Amino acid sequence: MPPPPSAVIIARPDELPGRSRVWGTGGWQEPQAREALDWFTLCRISGWSATVVPLGARLPPSERWIIVACDPGLLSASDYTAIERALDDKPLLAIMRGDGFDRERGRTIRVRKVGRGAIATLPFHPSQARDADGAVTARLRRLMIEHAQAPVAWFDHAGTVVLRMDDPGGAQNVWDSRWSYPKLDARQWAAIGAALRRHKARLSVFYVPGWVDDGDPARGALTVGGRAVARRPGAIHPSPLITYTDRAGHAPGRMYDGRAEFASIQKLRKAGLAEVELHGFAHVNPDTAAWARAADRYSSSDWFRELGRNENAALARLSVRRHPLTRGIAALKQQFGATPTTLVAPGDAFTPEAAERAAKLGLRLMSSYYTAIRADGRLAWSQHVCAPYLDTGSKKWLASGLPVVGYFHDKDVVDRGIGWFTESLVQWRRAGARRFIDFSELAAATGRTLSYDGRKVRIAVDDGAPPPPRALPIRTHRPGMKLRD
């Protein structure tokens, strides 16, 4: 029989329905709509198992915390009785909102002993406070650790930046007039690798494994695996095999060498500096034949999406086997021998159905501006793990003590030079970054939960969680000890 969860989170019945494969939307939600979700994702990112129960339900056993993630005025007398009994039975910390701002104590969190445990009362709405200041997230987790009535272990994500590069592999930079640029060459990839090595960093390359042909030999010459192929409008070829030379397109004379790009990425992977992740399958509307016929196929960026609302009709006609996510995962396995952990939707455009498909396919994470983590077979969105652009490193992004995603496109290095990339890493270092990791490392951490009895840390691994490519940073605390920063 599995041990009780570290945390039991009491939520409004409508906030986190147990039947849903996805919690949250991936977009902005008002604080009142995600109080329980914020607590849940904080627990899971920290390495703590958590169970969500609706108001009025029987309170299950907990190992460390009971969190009232809603207006405490909604609790019934029996709810309060159940919490008090739990505190009498075990050394637990209960956390709930109070009545608001206290003029005498200001924004001080009150902690008082109850039975064998304690109750912490917050003088603010935790999600609203986090939105105003990311440091509140770190403050709340410190509360959970310092005032836990029993030993605690957690993943230390302080100063962690997840590096995310979008777009290598695809043909969108060949066909889209607004997004036209050459591929990174071997020298530039090597310089990226040198910068990663200096910072002991790993990079997630969100690769597009399917290359879409416009079918027009007058516009350019295409070879696949070194051989000329029949040109069919909308045909999709393996990105690592293509070489395309522009003749009469956006950049006549420019050559796009997918084979050299693939070899450079493989060198980074072999050196332990990078891993490939899923950026859809082809970065083009799934009805590629319709794209190839369209008058605006080269001028409208709307065609270069794959999982958004505009693509719903095309997606609805596909079988599960032909879905871009199914095909993308299979292609990365075949081309790189890699099982992706994370999805970034092309153009960051996706529907709830796409997120549900990602959850069904077992993906561990989704990254947009916010980040979804896999827990109990579903994806749960955290609005407190954000993805600012790589060149905007500052202390404010690191204040939460949770990971932050620094994202960019291969186009940025092409347009701005390798110095832009290296200086961006230095800027994050100056802001307090301690570790640069990739999504496979984050997936390894979020796919594990920790328990600690004061002597030994035990790690439980979720089904399908990847092995960590490097050691995961774990800290421990026992009641009565001073918690170091």
N, C-alpha and C positions, 0 to 999 in steps of 0.2 A: 504494500500500500504506500503510495507516495506521501512524503511529509507535507504538513500544512504549508501554505504559501507564506512567504515573508510578510506580505501585506494583504489585508482585506480592505477593499475600497468600496464604500457605500455611495451609490450614485442614484440620481433620478432615473426612474425606469425607462424614460425615453432617450437618455443620452447615449448609452452604449448597449444597444440591443444584442443579446447573445447570439442571435441567428445571423448577424451580419458578418461577411468575410472581410469587410473594411470598416475601420473606425476612423471617423474624420473624413475630410473631403480632399485634402491636399492643397486647398486654398484657405483663405482667412476665415476663421470662425470667431464669433464674439466670445469673450471670456466665459459668459454665463452658459454657453453651449458646450464648453469643453473642459470644465473644471476636473471632472473625473478622468478624462482622457489625458490631461496634462499630468495628473498624478500617476496614472498608469504607465505612461511612457517614461516618466522620470524614474520610476521603480525599475522598469525593464532595462533601460539604458545603464542604470547603475549596477545591474546584475542581480536584482531582487525579483523573485517570483511574486506575482500579484494576481488576486482574484477579485473580480468586480461583482458585487451583489446589489440588486435593486432595493430601494427603501422598502421596509416592511418584511423583507425576506429573512429567513433564519440566518443568523450570523455564524459563519463557519469558523473553525479554529484558525488562528494566525500565530506565526512565530515571533514577529517583531512589532508590527504596526497595525492599527485600525485607523483608517482615514475616512472622515466624513466629508466627501467631496460634493457637497451641496449645501444649501441653506439649512443650518441645524434646526431652524424652526419647523422644518418638515418632518423631523424625527418624532415618532410617537413615544409614549411612555414606555411601551414594551421595547422599542429600539434602545432607549437610554438604559433600561434595565439590562438588556443583553450586553451592552458595552461595559457597564459597571461589573457585571458578573465575570466577563472576560478579564477585566483588570484585576479582579479579586483572585482569579484562578492562575494567571500567568503574569510574568513581568513584561507587560506590553506598554507601548506608547500609543495613546489615542491622539489624533490631530483633528481639530475642527475650527471653523470660523467662530469668532466671538461676535459681539454686538457692534463692532466698528471701532473708530478712533477713540482712544482713551486719552483725555487731556493730561492726566497726571503721568501716565506711562508712555505717551506718544505712540510709536509704532512697535513697542516692545512686545515680544511674544511671551505670554505667561505659561509657565509649566508648573503644575502642582501634582503632588502625589495622591493617588487614589488606589487603595488596596495594595496589591503587589506591583502595580504599574503607575502610570502618570498620564495626565491629560495636558496637551499643549493647545493653547487658545490663540488663534491668529487674529490680530486686530485689522486685518485687511483681507480682501478677496485675493487668493493666491494667484489666479490667472491674470487678473487685472494688474496686480503689482509686478508680475513678471514681464508683462507687456511694456510697462513703464520703465523697468530697469532689469536687464538680464541677470544682474547680480542677485536678485531675489531668489532665482532658482538655486544658486549656490547656497544661499542662506537657508532655504528650506531643506535642502539635502543635509546641510550641516546640522540642522535641528534634528533630523531623523537619526543621524549618527551619534551626535553628542548626548542626546537625551534618550536614546534607545536604552531599555532596561536590561539588555543582554548584549553579548558581543556581536559585532557587525563586520562583514567584509564587503568591499565594493570595488568596481572597476574605476580606476582613476583616469578620467578623461580630461583633466585640467590641462589647458594649453594644447589641445589636440585639434589639428586641422586635417581634414580629409581632402585629398587632392583629386579633382575631377576634370578630365579633359573630354569634351564632346566632339564628335563628328568624323574622326578618321574612318576611312573605308568607303564612305558613301559617294554617290555621284551628284549630290545636291550642289556641290561647289563647281561642277562642270556645267550644269544646266540652268541653275537659278541666277539670273542676271544680277540680282541684288546680293548674291552671296558667292560671287565668283572669285576664286583665289587658287594658287597652286598648292600641291601637297607639300608637307614638310619633307626635306630631303634627308639623306643619311647623316650629313654633317649636323644638321639641326637636331635630329633625334639623338645623336651622340652627345651634343651639348646639353640637351635636356637630361640625359642620363648622368652626365658629370655633375650637374646641379643637384639632382636627386641624391647622388652618392655623397656629396659634400654635406648634405643635411640629413643623411641617414633616412631618406624619405622614400615612400612608395607612391606611385601614381596609378589611378584608375583611368584606363583608356576606354571610353564608351564608343565602341567600334560598330560600324554599320556593315554587316557581312554580305549584304546583297547589293550589287551594282546594277542600276537600271539603265537600259539602252534606249535611246530615242529612235533607233532604227534608221537614221539618216546618214548614209555613207558620204554624202557630199559635205556634211557638216564636220565630220571627223573620222579618223581611222581607229578601229578597235581590234585588239588581239586579246585572246583569252588563253592563258598558259603558253604564250608565245606564238599562237596560231590565229590566223584570221578566221572569223566566224560569220555565219549568215546573220545579217542584220535584221532583227525582228523588233518592231516598235513595242516597247513595254517588256521585253525579255529581261530576265534577271540573271546575272552571272556572279560567281563567287568573287568578292572584292579582292582577295589576295592574289588573284590570277590576272587581273585586267591591266592592260596598258592602252591608254587612249591619247591620241594626238589630235588636238583641235586644228581644224582647217578653216572653217568659216563660222565659228561660234563667237563666244564672248572674248576669247583670247587666242587668235590664230597663231599657231606655232608652239603653243604651250603643250607640254606632254605631262600626262598624269600617270605615274608609275605605281600601281597598286602593289606590285610584287616587291619593289624596293621598300615601300612603306611597311608591308607585312614583315619583311626581314628585319627592319629596324625595331619594330615593336617586339618581335621575338627575341632580339638581343637584350632588350630591357627586361623582358620576362625571365630570360635565362640568368640574368645578373641579379634577379630578386628585387628589381627596382620598379616593376609595374605588373599589372594584370589587366586583362581585357574584361569589359562588362558590356551589358546589353543596351544598345541605342536603337531599339526596334530591329527591323529586318532590312528594309531598303530606304527608309527616310522619305518615301514617296507614297502618295495615296495608294492604298492596296489595289485599286483598279488601275494598274499601270498602263494598260492599253488605252483607257480613257485619257490619262495624262498625255500619252504620246500623240493622241489625236487633237488635243485641245489647242486652240489658237493662242492661248496665253501660257502654254507649258513652260516657256523660258522666262516669262516676265512676272508671273504671279507666285509669290512665296507660299500662297495657300496650298498649292499642290504638294509642297515638300513637308508634309506632315503624314502621320500614319495611324495615330490612335485617338485623334480628336473628334469633335462633334461633326465636322465636315466629312469625316471618313466613316461615320456610323453606317450609312447605307451600304458601302462597299464591304465593310467588316461583317455586316449581317448576312451577306451572301456566302461567306466562307465557312468551311467546316473547321472544327477545332484543329485538325491537323494542318490546315492551310492558314491558320491565323498567324499574323506577323510575329507574335511573341513565341509561338510554338516553333516557327521556322527559324527565328533568330537564335533561340537557345540551341536548337539542333545544329545550326550552321557554326556557331562559336565552338561547340564541342568538336565538330568535324575539322574545322580549320585550325584551331589552336589547341585542341585537347583540353579546353577549359570549360568548366561549368559556371556560368555567370551567377553572381549573388544578387545583383542590383540592376534595376531598370531605370533608365532616364528616357522618358518619352521624347521622340523627335520633336523639336521645337517646343519642348515642355508642354505640349498639348495632349491632354488625355481626358477620357470620360470616366465616370464611376465604373462602367463595365470593363474598361481596360485595367483599372486597378484591381477589380475582382478577378479578372483573368490572370493577372500577375500573381495574386494570392493563390489561386487554384494551381498554378504551375509550380508553386513552391519557391518563388523568388523571396529572398530574405529581406530585401530593402527596396524602396523606391526613393529616388531623389528628384525633387523639383526645387522650388525655392524652399519648401519644407521637406522633411524626411519622414518616411514611413518605415517602421521596423516590424519584423515578423514576430508574433507572439501568439501561442495557442492556435496556430493554423490560420491566423488572419494577419492583415497588415493594419497597423495602428499609426496614424499620423501624429507627429510631434511638431507643434509650431515653435518649439524652442530649440530645434536643431535646424538652423537656417543655412542657406547657400548664397552668401554674398559673392561678388565677383572677386577673382583672385587678387586683383590689384587694389583692393579696398581694406586690407588688413588693418585692424585697430583693436585696442583693448576692449571696446564695447562688445565685440563679437565673442570674445573669450570669457566675458565676465560670468557667464552662467556655470562654468565648470563642465559643460557638456561639449561634445564635439561640434565643430563648425565646418561646413563644407566650402572650400575655396574652389569655385568652378571657373572654367574658361573654355575656349574653343581652340582647336589647332590653328584656326585663322588668326588668332591673336598673336601667336608666335611668328607666323608668316608675315603679318602686317607690321608688327612692332619690334620684332627681333628677339633673339634669345635673351638679350639683356632685360627685356620687360619681364620675362619669366623669372630670371634669377633675382632681380631686384624685388619682385613681388614676394618671393620666399623670404628674403632678408627683411622686408617690411613686416611680415608676420612674426618673424623672430623678435624684432624690436618691440612688437606689441605684446609679446609674452608667449608665443608658440613654443612648445617644448617638443612636440612630436608631429611629424607629417606622415599620415597613414593612408592606406587605400580602403576601398569599400569592403574588400575581402576581410581585412582586419576588423573593421567595424561589425561586419556580419558575424565574425567569429565570436566577438564579445557579446553582441545582443542575442546570439543563439546559445548563450550559457548563463546559468544562474548560480549564485554563490550562497553558501551557508557556512557559518563559523561558530564553533562552540567555545572559543577562547584558546584552543590549542591547535586545531587543524582546520584549514579551509577545504571544503568539499565543493567540487564543481559538477553541476548537472548539465549535460549537453542535450539540446533539443534535437529531435530527429531532423536530419538534413543539414544541420549546422556545419559550416566548413571548418577544417582545421586552421588554427591561427598560423599565419606565415611567420610571425615573430611572437615573442613572449608577450602576454597580456599583462598590463600593469594593474596589480591588485593591492589594495591597502586594507588594513584591519584596525579595529578599535574595540577596546573593552571598557565597560562602565568604570568611571573614576579616573580614566586616563585623560591627559590633555591632548586634544586633537591638534596636530600640527598642520599648518597651511601647506 
